């Protein structure tokens, strides 16, 4: 796959605090290969997890305004922390714009579990957000949710440490309480975590299901575009642009490592000038 800036308006805007949202982006490209996309990594401010909801909401507003300014017809908030803090606000602020966020996959996990115990891997902000609390309250009645904060895991993914002793040790520490509780289902409630899904599966064993929500998000996006008459003609190949608020080389390396895509990365600075690098 090659990457190039879309020539026409009507891209799908996808953003995350860093490279984690690429797990959602790659699924969108797989399911909707005819659609153009514009991916924004807010690497100047990664990670979002320890930040206040007010600060995260301000970042999300700025990024969404930037994406809308570049002609995006729909926005995917490919970050559980950002969705928890800002999804409702973005929908109220950018009225008429389809804004799709990440919802912890509690519903499918609750339907899937046989032991009645489900492990959730997430950031503190995701667990503290109303979105998680509402989802858990709606779908997890009678289910024990073992909530595990994974401090530092997103940062490991950001620097490309997807396997090896450091990542293995971190994952074993996060997963041990979930395994000990008897969980047979694990939900990845941060878009960075699917990039370490294989070591997670290795640690929990074949009897435990691990849920990556990205395929469901991509399917939902396709349904929304169809319902609103925004879908692009399928007889074409989508084109893809990438932006970062941080170092272009950092996103370029992550893009190649995580998705196999090589392309030009653009940097957006605080004055909203775009610098190609």
N, C-alpha and C positions, 0 to 999 in steps of 0.2 A: 504494500500500500504506500502511496506517496502522499505528501501533505502539501497543500498550497492554499493561499487565501481565497475564499469564495469570491466569485466575480459579481454575484448578485446578492441583493438583500434576501432575507428569509431564512437565515441560519437558525439552528438550535443553539442557544447559549447554554453552556455547561460550566459551572464553577465550583471550586473547592478551595480550602485553605492552602492546599498544596497539590501533590500528585495523586492522592487517594481517589479523587473523583475520576481519574482515568479508568478505574475499574468499572464505573458506570458508563463513561464515554465509549469504551471499547465495545460494550454490549449494545449501546445505541447504534454504533456503526455496524455491528454485526446484524442487528435486526432491521435497521432502517438504512441500508447502504446507499440509498438514493438521496438522502438528506445531507445538506451542508451543516457543518458544526463550527462553533467557535468556543474553544476551551480557555478558561482563565484560571490560573493558579495564583492564589494570593500568598506567594512564598515569602514576601516581606513580613508577613504577620503569622506564619505558621509556627506552632500549632494554635488552633482556636480553642482547644479543650480547656485550658486554664483561664481563659479570658472571661470577662463579664458579659452577660447577655446584651447589655447596652452597647458595648464596644463591638461585639460581633454583628449586631444589627446595623451599626453604622458602616462597617466594612461591606456587608451584604447589599445595603442600599447603594453604595458607591459603585460596586461591581455591576449590579443589575442595571443601573443607569448607564454605565459604560456599554454594556452589551446591547441594551435597547438602542443606544445612540449609534451602534454599528449595524442596526437593522435586524436584530434577532426577533423572531416571531414567537418564540417560546423560550422559557428559562427552566433549566433543571438545576436545582440546588443539590449538587452531588456531594453533600456533606451532612452527616447526621447532626453534628453539633450546630451548624448554621441553620439547618431546618428546624431544630428545636428552639433556637433563639429567635429566628427571623421569618419563618415561612408565613405565618399569619400576617405579620407586618408587611411583607413584600406584596402579598395578595391584596391587601387593603390600600397600599400606596400606588402600585402599578395596576390599576383597575383595567380589566379587559384583556390583560396579558396572561396567557397560561403560565402559571408558575408551579412546577412540580417538585416536591421535596422528598426527602428520605424519611420513611416511617419505619421504626424498628419492626422486624418481621415476627412480631409476637403472635399474630393470628395464625399464620401457617405453622409456626412452631407448636402452638397449643393444639392444633388439629393433628399434628404429626406425632407428638410425644406419646410413648406407651407407659413410661414411668411416672409421668406427671411432673417431671422436673426439667426445667429448661434453663440453660446458661445463656447469659447475655454479656457480650464483650462490647464495651463502649467507653466513652469519655465521661468525666464528671458532668459536663454541661448537658450531655444527652440525657443522663439519668435525672437531672434536676429540672429538665424542661417539661412543660405541660403536655407536649405532644407524646412523650413516652408515658407519662402518668395516665393520660387519657386512653392511650392504646392498651396499656396493661390492664387498666380498669375495665375496658370494654371486652377484651378477648381472653384474659388470663384467669378468669374465675375458676377456682379449684386447682390452678396450676401453681407450683412453686417456682418462682423466678429467682435464680441465683445471679445477682448482678455483680459483675466484675469490672472494676475500673482498670484500664490497661495503660498506666502511666509510662510514657516513653516509647510505646509500640509504633505510633504514627511517625515518630522521629526516626526510628530504625528503618521504616519503609522509605521515608523521604531521602535517606542517604544510601538507599539501595541494599541494605543489609537484610535480604529476604530469607536467608538461611544461614547456617553456621552456628558456632557455639553460643555467641551472645544472644542471638535471636531465639535459639532453642531454649536457653536457660530462662529467658524472659517469658516465653510462651508457657513453659512448664509451670512457672510460678503463677501465671494468670489462670491456667486451666486446672491446676490441682484442686482448688476448692470446688470447682464445678464437677469434676470427676468424682471427688469424694462425696458429693451430695447425691450422686446417682443420676445425674442428667443423661438423657439419651439424645438430646438435641441442643445444638449451640447456635445462637444467632450472632452474626457479625454485624454489629450496629455502628460501624464506622467504615467509611468507604476505603480507608487505607488497608483494612484487615484482609480483604480477599486476596491481596497480593502475597499473603503468607498462609493461604488456606491449605496448601499441601503439608507444611509442617504441622499445622493445627490438626489436620486429619490424621497424620502419623501419630501424634501424641495421644489424641482421644481414642483412637482405634476405630475399626470398621463398624462397630455396633452403635456409634454415635453419628447422627446426621448433622452436618454443618451447613447452615443456610446463608447464602449470598443473595441479598435482595436485588442486585443489579438487573438480572433478567426480567423480574417483575416490573421494575421501574421503566425499563425500555418498552415493554409491552404496553404499559399504561400510557406512556408518552405517545406511542403510535395511535392508540385509541383516541386520545385527546385531539391529536392533529387531524385525524379523520373526521371526528365529530364536529370540529370547528371549521372544516374546509380549509385547513392549513397545510395538508400533506403535499409534498412535492411529487411531481410526476415520477413514476417508478422506472421509466426508461432512461435513466441517467445514473452516473456515478457521483456520489457526493464528494465535496471538497472540504478540507479541514484546515482551520487556522488555530494557532496556539499563542497565548499571551501569558506573561507572568509579571508580577510586581517585584520579583526578586531577580536573581541572576539567570540570564538566558541559558547559560551553559548547564546550569543545574536542571532546568526543565528539559533541555535537549537530551541530556544523558538519561534522565528518568523515562522520558517518552520512548527512547530506543530500547531501554532495558525492560520496561514494563509492558510495552505494546508492540515493539518491533517497528514502530513508525519513525522515520527520520524526516525532519522538515524544518523550515525556518521558524524560529521563535521570536516573538515580538515582546518588548518590554514596555509596560505602561508606567510612567513615572507619576509622582504626585500632582504634577501640573497637567496631566493627561496628554502629554506629548507621547507619541509612539516611536520607539527607537528599535529598528530592526537589528538583530544580532545573530 
